[in-house]
Amino acid sequence: SLAPHYLLSKQSRLLNGTTSRGSRAASPMGRVILINAPIEASSNESDIINAITVEKSVDGKLGFSVRGGSEHGLGIFVSKVEEGSAAEQAGLCVGDKITEVNSVSLENITMSSAVKVLTGNNRLRMVVRRMGRVPGIKFSKEKTAWVDVVNRRLVVEKSGSTPSECGSEDGLRRIVHLYTTSDDYCLGFNIRGGREFGLGIYVSKVDPGGLAEQNGIRVGDQVLAANGVKFEDISHSKAVEVLKGQTHIMLTIKETGRFPAYKELVAEYCWLSRLTNGQLQQLSQTSETSSSISSYSSG
């Protein structure tokens, strides 16, 4: 199946300040800073370009996995090809760099966008460059900065530390009902976070005088559920989908007093070469290793 390898980091979408149904969007892109990102060095195979067509199997599988993405300064690389799959039969190889799919360029695209392109069609007409190598990672650590609403300060936590570990587990929980009309679907608040960042969904902004404020929703509240859908392990885009277009939303809210500001990843990359048996090994040249620092923010 097309299961992206997130060895480089979590999916690269930013901690979006996405607006909830009709409110103004808050800085939809934010910023990404890359320092010394891996350089896709040329190889003897890099000039070999192939056109490959892969069709989904009857169970909806494509038979290969990818990793990389523009958020890491990388293209989209094939990291695994399942034995006996349509992808293998079509000639797709580990270490191939996918440059185009169904006339859509993948040369400068994030992992999340690439996955949408790759999974959005039953037949993939791909242009691939035979690089014979796959980006890997030797070391990584990440930290998340939180806006402390109560004390009006920024709190930085290293990987593995979550709001629940820092005193918010006992936050007051309550049920909030929001009613809108077909003429005005605006709930009046923005959200940040999502499963792709290892985070829940948090309220990052409340419109003054808006529906959310009128019903007691505050910046720093965590949305635990909406209309029976649990939000503690949900992607950002899915959370937005659940919230939009409804005339009645029942929210389960927990007071945490803070919301995620940005996430930073520090990683040391290396290149993995493809062996004849399909396995990967690290290239021996020390020059193939580099480091990158990525900051994800929105606002």
BELZIGI-V896791 format. One record per residue. PHI is phi in radians with two decimals (999 if undefined). OMEGA is omega in radians with two decimals (NA if undefined). D_FIRST is the distance of its C-alpha to the first C-alpha in Angstrom with 2 decimals. Layout:
PHI;OMEGA;D_FIRST
PHI;OMEGA;D_FIRST
//
This chain:
999;-3.12;0.00
-1.46;-3.12;3.76
-1.83;-3.07;5.61
-1.02;3.08;9.03
-1.57;-3.11;11.42
-1.65;3.12;14.55
-1.29;-3.09;16.89
-1.40;3.07;19.15
3.07;3.00;19.80
-1.29;3.13;18.67
-0.88;-2.86;17.44
-1.50;3.08;20.38
-1.03;-3.12;21.71
-1.29;3.02;25.28
-1.26;-2.95;26.92
-1.05;2.98;27.60
-1.54;-3.03;30.99
-1.22;-3.09;29.72
-1.46;-3.10;32.43
-1.68;3.00;32.44
0.90;2.93;33.29
1.76;3.07;35.85
-1.27;3.13;37.03
-1.23;3.12;37.18
-1.31;-3.11;34.04
-1.79;3.05;34.67
0.73;-2.99;33.73
-1.11;-3.09;30.26
-1.86;-3.08;29.32
1.18;-3.13;31.37
-2.47;3.05;31.40
-2.26;3.14;29.28
-1.97;3.10;31.24
-2.06;3.11;29.90
-2.09;3.13;32.27
0.94;3.11;31.80
-1.12;-3.13;28.14
-0.98;3.12;26.59
-1.69;-3.14;27.97
-1.38;-3.06;25.80
-1.09;3.14;28.44
-1.28;3.08;28.96
-2.41;-3.12;28.38
-1.11;-3.08;29.53
-1.61;-2.94;26.19
-1.15;-3.13;25.87
-1.57;3.13;27.86
-1.48;-3.12;25.62
-2.01;-3.12;23.84
-2.14;2.99;21.66
-1.79;-3.05;20.62
-2.24;3.09;17.31
-1.98;3.14;15.98
-2.18;3.09;12.44
-1.95;3.11;12.03
-1.10;3.07;9.37
-1.32;-3.11;9.67
-1.09;3.11;11.97
-1.63;3.03;9.60
1.46;-3.11;8.07
-1.64;3.09;4.75
-1.72;3.05;5.45
1.54;3.07;4.82
-2.63;3.13;5.85
-2.14;-3.12;6.80
-2.31;3.01;10.19
-2.62;-3.11;13.33
2.08;3.13;16.86
2.07;-3.08;18.47
-1.12;3.12;22.08
-1.15;3.09;22.92
-1.92;-3.08;22.94
1.25;-3.05;24.75
-2.20;2.95;21.75
-1.46;3.14;19.78
-1.78;-3.06;16.02
-1.97;3.05;15.02
-1.38;-3.09;12.20
-1.82;3.13;11.98
-2.75;3.03;9.72
-2.21;-3.09;9.11
-1.27;-3.11;8.12
-1.10;3.11;11.46
1.38;-3.11;12.39
-1.37;3.09;9.49
-1.08;3.12;10.88
-1.11;3.12;10.27
-1.15;-3.13;12.39
-1.13;3.13;14.83
-1.40;3.10;15.33
1.76;3.11;16.39
-1.24;-3.07;13.95
-2.22;2.98;14.85
-1.04;-3.10;14.34
1.69;3.04;16.98
-1.25;3.04;16.78
-1.76;-3.12;17.73
-1.46;-3.10;16.47
-1.77;-3.10;19.73
-2.72;3.08;19.31
-2.37;3.14;17.00
0.86;3.10;18.93
1.23;3.07;22.11
-1.76;-3.12;20.90
-1.25;3.05;21.67
-1.95;-3.08;19.29
-1.22;-3.11;22.22
-2.43;-3.00;23.19
-2.43;3.11;20.49
-1.31;3.13;19.19
-1.06;-3.10;15.66
-1.09;3.12;15.60
-1.21;3.12;16.97
-1.10;3.13;14.63
-1.09;3.11;11.55
-1.08;3.13;13.70
-1.15;-3.07;14.46
-1.24;-3.10;11.05
-1.72;-3.04;9.83
-1.53;-3.11;13.41
-2.39;3.09;13.75
-1.38;3.11;12.84
-2.18;-3.14;14.20
-1.94;3.02;13.93
-1.74;-2.97;17.14
-1.93;2.95;16.72
-1.88;-3.08;19.50
-2.18;3.07;18.67
-1.90;-3.06;21.21
-1.39;-3.11;21.10
-1.57;-3.14;21.93
1.29;-3.13;21.00
-2.62;-3.10;20.43
-2.31;3.09;18.09
-1.23;3.10;19.58
-2.24;-3.13;19.88
-2.44;3.13;22.15
-1.72;-3.03;25.17
-2.73;3.05;26.50
-2.73;2.98;26.00
-2.60;-3.11;27.77
-2.42;3.08;27.84
-2.49;3.14;30.41
-2.10;3.07;30.83
-1.76;-3.12;34.10
-2.00;3.01;35.33
-1.50;3.08;38.16
-1.44;-3.05;40.68
-1.16;-3.07;42.24
-1.18;-3.08;45.15
-1.66;3.10;46.33
0.92;3.13;45.17
-2.58;3.12;43.56
-1.75;-3.14;40.28
-1.98;-3.11;38.86
-1.79;3.13;36.42
-2.16;3.12;34.20
-1.40;-3.11;32.20
-0.94;3.12;28.68
1.69;3.12;28.57
-1.71;-3.09;31.52
-2.16;3.13;31.04
-0.96;-3.10;33.61
-1.13;3.14;33.82
-1.46;-3.04;34.95
-2.12;2.96;37.63
1.72;-3.08;39.67
-1.72;-3.11;37.84
-1.07;-3.10;36.59
-1.63;-3.14;39.89
-1.04;-3.13;39.86
-1.07;3.11;41.44
-1.88;-3.13;39.10
-2.70;3.08;40.08
-1.80;3.13;39.05
-2.17;3.08;39.57
-1.84;3.09;39.76
-2.04;3.14;39.47
-2.03;3.11;40.73
-2.10;3.07;40.37
-2.05;3.13;41.57
-1.15;3.12;39.95
-1.48;-3.09;42.04
-2.54;-3.11;40.84
-1.56;-3.02;37.40
-1.22;3.09;37.97
-1.47;3.04;37.39
1.49;3.04;38.95
-2.62;3.10;36.65
-1.88;3.12;33.88
-2.21;3.03;30.98
-2.38;3.08;29.14
1.81;-3.12;26.39
2.40;-3.10;23.03
-1.02;-3.10;20.27
-1.13;3.09;18.88
-1.89;-3.07;22.27
1.24;-3.05;22.61
-2.26;2.97;25.34
-1.43;3.13;26.56
-1.83;-3.05;27.99
-2.19;3.08;31.54
-1.43;-3.10;34.33
-1.82;3.14;35.29
-2.76;3.07;37.93
-2.23;-3.14;40.15
-1.20;3.10;42.18
-0.99;3.13;45.91
1.34;-3.11;47.29
-1.36;-3.07;43.92
-1.05;-3.13;42.62
-1.11;-3.13;40.72
-1.11;3.14;43.80
-1.07;-3.11;46.05
-1.82;2.98;44.04
1.50;3.08;44.04
-1.33;-3.07;40.61
-2.20;3.04;41.05
-1.03;-3.10;39.30
1.72;3.05;37.56
-1.27;3.03;36.62
-1.77;3.09;33.16
-1.54;-3.11;31.57
-1.54;-3.12;30.34
-2.84;3.07;29.63
-2.48;-3.12;30.26
0.88;3.08;31.13
1.49;3.12;29.61
-1.59;-3.12;26.24
-1.24;-3.10;25.94
-1.87;-3.07;25.70
-1.35;3.09;25.58
-2.51;-3.06;21.77
-2.37;3.10;20.85
-1.27;-3.12;19.67
-1.07;-3.10;22.56
-1.12;3.12;21.50
-1.18;3.11;20.98
-1.08;3.11;24.39
-1.10;3.14;26.01
-1.07;3.14;24.62
-1.16;-3.05;26.14
-1.38;-2.99;29.41
-1.48;3.01;30.09
1.26;-3.14;31.97
-1.89;3.07;33.45
-1.57;3.07;37.20
-2.43;3.09;37.05
-2.12;3.02;34.93
-1.81;-3.08;35.54
-1.84;2.93;34.51
-1.75;-3.00;34.58
-2.03;3.01;35.84
-2.18;3.11;36.57
-1.32;3.06;39.04
-2.09;3.11;37.83
1.32;3.09;40.04
-2.83;3.12;37.50
-2.54;-3.08;34.36
-1.23;3.12;32.02
-1.67;3.09;33.53
-2.80;3.10;31.14
-2.22;-3.11;28.74
-2.14;3.11;29.27
-2.06;3.01;27.08
-2.01;-3.05;28.77
-2.44;3.02;26.62
-1.89;-3.05;27.47
-1.72;2.98;25.05
-2.60;3.09;24.92
-1.84;3.10;23.29
-1.89;3.14;21.37
-1.61;-3.14;22.07
-1.63;3.09;19.98
-1.53;-3.10;21.79
-1.12;3.14;22.16
-1.54;3.10;20.13
1.57;3.13;17.07
-1.35;-3.12;17.99
-1.98;3.00;19.04
-2.45;-3.12;22.55
-1.25;3.07;24.56
-1.13;-3.05;26.93
-1.33;-3.09;30.49
-1.18;3.13;32.11
-1.19;-3.11;32.95
-1.22;-3.11;33.11
-1.45;-3.09;29.34
-1.76;3.08;29.17
-2.61;-3.09;29.89
-2.11;3.06;29.78
-2.52;3.04;28.92
-2.16;-3.12;29.99
-2.08;3.07;28.23
-1.99;-3.14;29.95
-1.99;-3.13;28.35
-2.56;3.11;30.93
-2.75;3.07;32.01
2.40;NA;35.66
//
